[in-house]
Amino acid sequence: MIHATAIINPGAELDEGVSIGPYAIIGANVRIGKGTSVGAHTVIDGWTTIGENNRIFHMASIGAPPQDFKYKGETTTLEIGDNNVIREFTTIHLGTHTGTGKTVVGSNIMMMAYSHIAHDCRVGNNVVMANSATLAGHVTVENNVVFGGLCAVHQFTRIGEFVMVGGGTMIAQDILPYTIAVSEDKREASLRGLNLIGLKRNGFSDELIRDLKNAYKILAFSKLKLPDAIERIRNVVRPSPQRDHFIEFIESSKRGIVRP
């Protein structure tokens, strides 16, 4: 399962069923779980741990030093989960000692060609990053997010769960859970309502979707100041984990939220 031209440092740990393609390079501190395949000319380096049954295509770069001037070779890590598809020319970097010290990528993720996850990012499960979607450092992406191609997310920004980001969108503030974010005429992102198709496909009931619509409408159209809009959502919208997460996401935002 290991091609004769692959270069694997003796310190690397490869579990059973791992396959390594031609001219791939695996560094000394790399751990790769069973059933994972690594394509030709891929480089995996740094203190990188990769889970099981991942498909890493040719020319990917995983575990390279962060693109951060403050990084001076400190021991920082990258953790990748299971069942991911990492396509050609993707890049995922180690964390930084000035950040959390690690980059974390979840499971069941599709990273299409040329997509990028920078240092200290935390990416949840069931995420799709279309071609050339880019996350700057310290970005948090919750579960079940879809990025269209050519998106760019500013550092320290958060993307809420079940968000759909339109192609070419420039994001500089937090995107509320359950919504659609788009850019028009090269401007920064704005919200375009709930991600109704995504919510229905993921089993959200009609009742829950109506409640989330009410919360969104209060935020978008009530003309209330943000604290007053949050209070009205608490008083008007029936309690649910999703409603509470919608409110908590707003209240915990440090960069501010993208508004409708």
C-alpha angles and dihedrals in degrees: 000000000000115000115231092237095053116109112219121177112230089236094062118103118218119183125216118295096022114145124200120196132218118304094358116150122216119189131224098258098045123119118191123189127226121288095019118137124207119201131225119292093006116146120211114180144147126048092323128161119192123187132218134307097007120155111215113184129211124294096018118146114212128175098011119153114280120263091244125120091215093062111100102173099286119162105268129152149226122209122192124183133214138298097017127152111215110184131207121301095010118145129208119176138205121255126258131242089234090055128043092305093240144063114219125199119182133213137285093029127153114208108183125206118308095005117144137208113190133205122306094008120147113208120184131213131293094023125155121204111186123209115315095359106156134201118195121212123303095013118153119210117185125210127298098018123153121203120195119219123290095018120152125199121199120233118275091017123135128217114202126226121282093016121153113208115198121230116278094016118157111211123194101154136043118289114221118239119263095020141112119240124196140167124221129193091001092298125136119276125288130183122258101190132276124336090245098168092049092048093049092047089053095053103260109160122238088245094054092045090053089052092050089048089055091051091049093048092052090052094044106038111019093084087220123143111260097258090048092047090052091050091051091050088053092050100041108031118072114250118262135145088256094052091047092049090049090055096042091050091056095044094049096048115123099179095042126249131276105251128219 
